């Protein structure tokens, strides 16, 4: 696996070296959208750019920081676009701002836009289907900027496979020790597919994140949980309360997370939870092959230094790590899985919606603390899938045969806004 990831990195470097020399990009136009109260000229002044300026890797980030620092907008988005197909050096900068709720008032015979102070409550539907858990549906209500710019308080309510009610606070920062801080409280219930009993949880948590470099992010979290769980269908129901805290490091060179090419994703995480130290490693490598075809390899390991409570054990099977077997085929203190996949997009790269097919082979095992990986029997699944993705919708249907088992259909979908 290490050799495969090294080869992918070398191939990406070789292809990058073969690219032509970078052209000198220059701003030829600036477009402003979404503003009602603030004139275009004022926004351009706050942005600190003008036609004729040279564009570099920091331009978009610098303009975004300038506009957010003005404290006039609830959200800011800065986009870099090519102004000419024939001349890639001509750059169009698009600035999209949100000034929040605005109303029109009459001042004599003159109409003017003023800031509205009413509660600006947003609403978004929640629809997802997760292999092994079923359909989840509901809604998210949110109040933007309750504790300053770039902040949000959300109230997600869902039913179905994942019954959950929560209050979530989220805020991003342009400077300081964290780029993003989030936290909240939640109560939830879902059925554990291995034990086939309800997992009831009340949770309080906080998390902070920071980008150390363009492709490198570090995060940390802490919280407490109260869990109600029946370890066996005929056994007593147990209630546990415990704290947890941990840290994670993510290295991600993917430009397009949906269809990445010549990229590497790796995440390492450590968490102290309910008296155990749990580690998780997830590494994925992507390489562009012929045409739009992409080759993907993945290795996943979740491990604990002591026996975990039943409700904390990772589950083997399903779309998450071993297709061809149902979700929750096995549960253990340690889970190891690997896969290789050939991804073939069938639609144009510039289509709004992308559709394609994949062929894959998965392998995995799960076992309890005190046992050895070398003594375990690996389970294998092989099959293919059809997938579709658009701006806010993703769907994947896979048919796989598990070795020594049956052929299963796996389904996953999500609607995100």
N, C-alpha and C positions, 0 to 999 in steps of 0.2 A: 504493500500500500504506500509506504514512504517513497519507494522508487517511482510509483505511478504519479504521485503528487509532484516529485522533483522533475519528472519528465514534462508534466503539464506546465510547470513554472518556466522551464527552459524553452519550451515551445512558444509560450506567450512572449518571452523576451526576444526570441528570434523573429517572430512576426512583427513585434514592435520596431525592431531594428530595420526591418525591410520597408517600413512606411516612409513616404517622402518627407523631406524637411518641412517643419512647421511653418505655415505662412504667417505673415504679420497681419493680425486681425484688427480691424478698425471699426468703430461705431459709426454707422451711416444714418441711423435713425433711432429715436427713442419714443416708444408708445406708452401711454399711461391709461389704465382702465380701472374702473370701480370707484373712482373718486367723485364725490358730490360737493363736499364742502371746500376741499383744498384744490386750488387751481393747478393745472398741469405744470405751469412754469414753476410754481412753488415746490412741487414734488420733484421736478428735475433738479432744482437747486439743492434740496435736501439730499438727493441721491448722490450729488457730488460728481456727476459725469456730464459730458456734453458730446455732441457730434464731433468726430475727429479724434477722440481719445483712443488710445491703443488698449485692446482687450488682453488681459492675461488670466492666469488661473485663479487669481484672487478677486477679480472684478465683481462677479456675482455676489460673493460673500461680503465684500466691502460695501456694496450698494445696499444690500439687505440690512447690514448692521447700521448704516447711516439712517435709513428710513425707520427702523425700529427704535433707534435712539431718539428720534424726534418726538416719540410718545403721542403721535397724532392718530395712529392707526391700530386697529385691533389685530390685523394680520397683514403681512407683506409677503409677496411672492415675486421674485425676479427671475426672468427667463432669458436665456441667450439663444437667439435664432439666427439662421443664415438669411440674409436679405436677398441673396442672388444665388441661383443654381450655378451660373457660369463662373462666378467669382467668389470663392469661399472666404476671401478675406473681408468681405463686407458683412458686418454684423448688425443685427437688429436687436435692441434691448427692450424687452416688454416688462413693464412694472404693473403689477396688479395689487391694489390695496383694498382694504375693507375698513371703512370708517365707522362701522357699527350702525345701529338703527338711526335713521334720519327721517325727519318729517318736514313738510312744507307748510310755512305759516305766511299769512298775509300781513304785510306792514303797509297799511294804506292801500294803494293801488299796486304795490310791488310784492311779488312772491319771493320768498327766500327760504333756503334750506337751513334747518337748524338741527342740532344734535337732539335725538330723542332720549329721554331718561327712563322710559318704560322698560320693564323686564324683557330682555331679548332671549326668549326660550327657543332653542332649536330642537328639532325632532328628526330622528333617523330610524328607519326600520332595521331590525336585526334578523337575518335569515341565514342559517347554516345547516349543513348535514355532515356529520362526522361518522366515519366508519366505526361501527361497534356501539355507538351511542344514539344514533337516530337524528331526527330533525329537531333543531332548536329554533324558536321564533320569539320575537318580542320587539322591543323598541328601546332606543336610547334618547333620553332627554338631557339637554346640556345648556349651561349658562356660560357664555363666553366672557373672558376677561373679568372675573369677579374679584381677583386679587392682583390686578395690574395687567399690562399688555402680555399677550402670548400665554394666557392662563385659561383654564376651563374647569368647570365642575360638571361631571356627568352622572346621570342616574340610569344605568342600564337595568332593564327588567326583562327577563326571558323565561320561557316555559318550554316544556317538551323534554328533549334529551338532557339538557342542562338547565335546571331551574335555578335562577340566580337573581338576587336583588343587591345592588351595591350603590355606594356613593364614592366616586373617584375624583381626585383632584390632580391636575396636570399643569405644569408650568415649564416653559423653556426660557433659557437665559442666553444673552449674547456675550456675557462675560461672567467671571466668577469661577468657583471651583467646579460647578456642574453646568452642563449644557441643558440638562432636563432633570426635573424632580417630579415624581409621581407617588401617590399613596391613596389609601382609602380603607373602607370597611365593606365587608360583603358577607352574605349568607347564601349558601348554595346546597343543592342536592342533585346527585346523579348516581346512576346505578353502576357499580363496579362490574364489568362484564366477566371477570374471572370468578369472583365469589358470588355474583348475582345477588348482591344485597345493596341497599342504599348507603351512600357515603354522604353524610350531612356535615357541613362545615360552616363555622363562623370564623372570619379571618380579618385581621388588621395588619396592614403592611405599609412600608415606605421604600422607595427605590430612587437612587441617583445614578446618572450616566454622564460620561464625558468622553469626547473624541480626543484621543491622544495624537492621532494623525488621520489622514484622509480615509484610510482603510482600517483603522484600528480604534476600537471602542472598549472602554472599561466601565463596569457597572457594579453596584453593590446594593444589597437589600437587607431588610430586617423586618421582623414582625412576630405575630403570635397567632396561634390557631386553636380552635376547640373543635374536636372531631367526634362525631357519633358514628360508630361502625360496628357491624355484626360480623365477626371474623369467620363464622360458619353459619350456614342457613339455620341450623338447629342449636347453635351455641348462644351464650349470653351476649347482649349488646353492650359494647364498651364505650366509654366516653373519656377521651384524653385531651389534656391541655398542655401546650408546649410552645416555646419560643424557637425562632430560627433566624439565622443570618448567614450571609454568604457573599461571594464576589464572583465575577465572570469577566472573561476577556474574549472579544470577538474580532477576528481578522476576516475582512470581506472585501474582495476585489471585484465583485459582480457589479456591472453597470446596470444590467437588466436582471433583477432577481427571478423573473418568470422564465426567461430563456437566456441564461448566461452563456458566454463563450470565452474560452481561454481565461478561466478565472478559478479562484480558490476561495472556499468558505471554510472557516475553522472556528469552533467555539469551545472553550474550556471553562468549566464552572465548578466551584466548590461551595458546599452548603453544610452547615452544622444544624441538624434538625432532629429534634426529639432524642438527643443523646448520641446520634450517629453522625459521622462525617461522610457525606455523599459527594462523589465526583462524577461529572458528566463530560464526555468528549464527543463532539460531532464534527467530522471533517468531510468535505465534499470537494471534488475536483471536476472541472468542466473543460472540455477541449473541442474546438470546432473541427469537424471532419469535412466531408464533401458537401457542397451546397450549403443548405441551412442546417444540416444534420449535426447534432451535438452528442458527444459521448460523456457520460457522467458516471463517476464512481463515488461510493459513500462508505464510511466506516463509523459506527456508533457504539459507544460503550458507556454504561451507567453502572456505578459500583458503590458499595458501602463497606465501611470497615467493621461493621457489626450487624447483627440481624435487624431488619427493619420491621416496623409494625405493618400488618397486612395492607392497610390503606396507603402506605408509602412505597410499596414495592412496584417497580416498573413492570409494565405489561408487554408481553411479546405477542405479535400477530397483527394482522390488518394492514391498512394503508400506511400506518406510521412507520413500520419497520419490517414486516414479513407478510407480503401478499401471498395468497393461497391458503392462509389459515385465518380463522376468525380472530378478532381483537380479544385479547385475554386468553389465548390458548395456553400460555404459561405465565406465571408470576414468580419473581425471584429477587434476591438482594442484588444480584448482578445480571445485567442484560448486555449481550454482545450481538451486533448485527452488521451485515455488510451487503452491499448491492452494487450491481452494474447495470446501466440503462442506456439504451440508444434512443434518442429523442429526435423525431422527424417532423418538423413543422410543415404543414401542407398549404398554408395560406401565405400571402405576400407579407414581407416584413413591415410594410407600411399600412397594412390593414388595421382598422380600428379593433376588430376582433381577430384573434389568432386561434387556429384549430390545427390539431396534429395528432400523431399516433406515437406510441413508444413500445419498445420491447425490453423486457427486464428479467433479471434473475436475482432473487433475494436469498439470504441465508441468515440464520440467527439461532440463539439459544438463550435460556435464562436458568439460573440456578441459585441456590441459597448459600449464605455465608458458611465457610468451612469446606466447601467443595472446590474442586479444581476445574478450570476450563478444559484441560486436556482430557478429562473424564466424561465430558458432556457429549451428547448426541446433537449434531447440528440438524436443524430443520431447513428445508429448501423449498422455494416456490419459484415457478417460472410462468411467464405470461406476457400479456400485452395490454395496452390501455389506449383510450381515446380521450383527449382533453380539449377544453375550450376555455379561453380567457379573453376578457374584454376589460374596459377601464375599471369597472366595479364588480365584475362577476367572474368567478372561476369555478370550473366543474371538471371532475376527473372520474371516469368509469374504467375500472380495471377488471380483467378476467384472468385468473391465475390458478394453476394447479399446484397443490401442495404435495410434496413427495410423501407417499404412504398415506395420503389423506384424499380429500375430494377436490373438485374444482369449485371455486367460489367467485362471486361477483362483488367487487368492492366499489363503493360510491362515496364521493366527497364533493361538497360544494359550499361556496360562501358568497354572500353579497356584502361588499364593503363599500363605505362611502368616505 
